[in-house]
C-alpha cells in the first residue's frame, strides 16, 4: 500500500509515495509536498508522451508557478 511505499522511499507521505509510484523523482516529490503544505495545489497529467506533452502545452498558457515534465 501507499504507507508501505512511504517507508521504502524515505518516509514520504502517502501523497509522496503515490507520486513516486508514478515515476516522479524523489527530489521533485519533496518540492511538491512542500508546496502543498501552505495550501497550494498540484495538477498531474499522467499518460503517453504525446498526451503529457499536449497537457504541458495547454498548461503553459495558464502561467503556472512551476511546470515540470517527467518521463
Number of C-alpha atoms within 10 A of each C-alpha: 8 17 15 11 18 18 13 11 14 11 13 21 18 16 15 25 25 18 20 19 13 12 12 16 13 16 8 15 20 13 11 17 18 12 13 11 9 8 7 10 11 12 7 11 13 12 11 10 12 9 12 17 14 12 16 15 11 11 13 12 8 8 9 9 6 7 12 8 12 12 12
